[in-house]
Amino acid sequence: MHDVVLERIQSRRWKPGDLIPREQELAEEFGCARATINRALQALADSGFLERRRKAGTRVAIHPVRKATLSIPIIEQEIEQNGFTYAYALLTDAVLPPPADIGAWLEVPPDSTVRHVEALHSASGRPYVFEDRWIHLDAIGAAASADFSTVSPNRWLVENATYTRGKITLSAIGAGSRESELLACEPGAALFRLERRTWNKTAVITVANLTFAPGYRMHTML
């Protein structure tokens, strides 16, 4: 049903701004359950092709907004899939009160303690990404005993922490003295940084800053 409805939109049988038939009418036309129609229309609304409003019906979006799909990859797998040998080094690991800005991002009280982990991921002996991560232990208690000397917090969280939503900020930064040392680049070199905050149903799980070595390229799908 998804593809049939999408074809009607793309062929302009249903033009931008048009009110499309009701779910029950479509179910009768195609001889399927109304729930099937509902799932197809909701998927197209989530993709930006339709606008759904309660009691006002469903319309074809006048200005469709396509959404990029960004996953949370396991860095180890990402490196190995590109044909390189993976290596991991734990740099710092401590439970401590977070700085004010990190505490605000984690949405924790001022007297809270969180786990702060810094690690370097390498590809065939070359620095790949510096992981600077803060973990909200009240949101995922099992992280308090996780052994990050043998497995990266990136991998452990992907495999053990279920998240329901996230926010990602992408930016370019100039390498400071620490980044230039860890990522083997000149001070001031342009670096790609990904800042990510993820939530479970009730709280922020983690805040991570991933700073990639010069030359990194991100790929995504529309």
Residue, then its C-alpha position, 0 to 999 in steps of 0.5 A: m500500500h505504501d508504494v501504491v499511495l506514493e505512486r499517486i503522489q509522485s505521478r501528481r494524481w494526488k497533487p500537493g495540497d490535495l485532500i486524499p480519500r479517507e482511510q475507510e474509502l481507500a480500504e474499500e478501494f484496495g480490499c484491505a484492512r483500514a489498519t493497513i491503510n493507516r500504517a502506509l499513510q503514517a509512514l508517508a507522513d513520517s517521510g514528509f510526503l503527507e500531512r495528517r491532522r486530526k479531524a481535518g484529514t490527510r493532505v499531500a504535503i505542499h512542500p515535502v520535507r525529506k528526512a535523512t536517516l542517521s543510525i548509531p553505528i558501532i565504530e569498531q564495525e564501521i572501521e572493519q567494514n571499510g577494510f581497516t584493522y580496528a584498535y581501541a584505547l581507553l584514555t580516561d574513566a571516572v565517576l564525578p560531578p559533571p560540568a554545568d553545561i554537561g549536567a544541563w544536557l544530561e538533565v541531572p541535578p547539580d549534586s549528581t555524579v555521572r560516568h565520564v569516559e574518553a577513548l580513541h578509536s584507530a583504523s590500521g594504526r591511524p587515529y580515526v575518532f576521539e570519543d568523549r562521553w558522559i553517561h547518566l548512571d541513574a538512567i542506565g545503572a548497568a553502565a556503572s559496572a561496565d568494563f570500558s577497558t575492553v569494550s568501548p562505551n560506544r559499542w556497549l551502549v549500542e548493545n545494552a541501552t535501548y533508546t527511543r529518540g536522539k538529537i544530533t548536532l554536526s559541526a566543524i571545529g579547529a583542532g585544539s592542542r589535545e585534538s591535534e595530539l590524539l588525532a595526529c594533525e596540526p593545531g587548527a586543522a579542520l575536524f568534523r564533530l558529531e555531538r549526540r544526545t540520546w534518551n530512553k523513555t524517561a531520561v537522557i542516557t548519554v551525551a557524546n562528542l565524537t571528533f573525527a580525524p581529518g578526511y572523515r566523510m559522513h554518508t547518509m540516505l534520504 
